Each structure stands twice: as C-alpha cells, then as structure tokens.
Amino acid sequence: MAFPQIALAQLRQGRGLKSPGFSVIQFLEGVVDEMNSPNDEQAALIKLTMEGKAMSYPDRYDQENLLNFHKAKMHLEMAIALLTQ
C-alpha cells in the first residue's frame, strides 16, 4: 500500500489524527453559548477596534480583551462547523 492509502486506513481505524467525540463538540458548543453575543455597544466597539481605532490606556486593555473574546468565539464557531461537517 502506498502512504496515502495507509494514512486513510489509519484515519478510519481511529489512529493518529481523529475527530473528537460528540461530548467534546457539545462542550465546545456550550463554551460558545457561555460567551454569549455582544450587545449593540460592544459590537460597535469591536467594529471600531477592527478599524484600528484604539482607546486610551487603561481602557485599551479591556478594548483589546473584548476583541480577543470576539475573535475566540468566531474561531470556536468555525472549528465546530469544521468538526461537524
């Protein structure tokens, strides 16, 4: 067997890289739900931040934190979508 067939056989056998179980995907979905959605003011601040507008310190730290939470939630949602295809 050539290596591509071996790699696919290993995937089918659950060896090496594999899909997480249903409970893990449910956990990730719970994390996304726990993060909630930004309210109107937070969404507006996220948009401004993505446009490169920064607040003065020390508020800038929280501004960047808000953007990081938003990005993390988006990435989790994308990961869940990829895992459930």
N, C-alpha and C positions, 0 to 999 in steps of 0.2 A: 504494500500500500504506500502511496506517496503521502508526504506530510499533510497535504490539505485534507485528505480523507481521514487520516489519523486524528487530526485536530477536531474534525466534526464528530468523529466517533467518541472522542473524549468528552466533548460538549454534551452529547446525547447520554453518556454514562454519568454525567454529573461530576466529572473530574476537571480540575483546573477552574477556569473562569466559568461561573454559572449564575443563573438568575436567583435572586433572593426569594425566600418563601413568601407566601401570601401574608403571613403575620407581619413580616418586615415591611412590606408595602403598605399594609394597613397602618403600621406605626408611623411611617413617613407621611401618610395622608393625615394622620392625627396631628403631627407636628405642623403641617401646613394649616390645618384648621385652627390650631392653638395660636398661630401667628396672626390670625385674623386678616383683615384688609385695612388699608389706610383710609382714614376719614378724608373729607374734602381738603382740609388744610394741610394734612400730611402729604396727600397726593400732589398738591400744588408745590409744596416744599421739595418733594422728591423731583418733580419736573424741573424746578429752578436749579437744584443741585446738579442734575444731569446736564444742564446747560452751562455748568461751570460757575455758577454764582455761589459764593461762599459767604457765610455769616462771619461775624467777628468771634474771636475766642472769648469765653469758653463754649459758647453756643455751637461753634463749628464742630466740636467733638460729637455732640448729640445729632447734629445735622448729618454728619458722615455715618453715624451709627444707624440712623433712620434709613439712609440709602443702602447701607450694607444689609439691613434686615430685609428690605425690599428685594435686593438682588438675591439674597439667600432663598427667599420664598419663591422667586421666579425660577431659580435653578432647581430647587426641590420639585416644583411642579413639572419642569421639563424632564427631570430624572424619573419621576413617577410615570410620566407619559411614555418615556422610552422603555421602561421596565414592564409596562402593561400592554405593549403592542403585540 
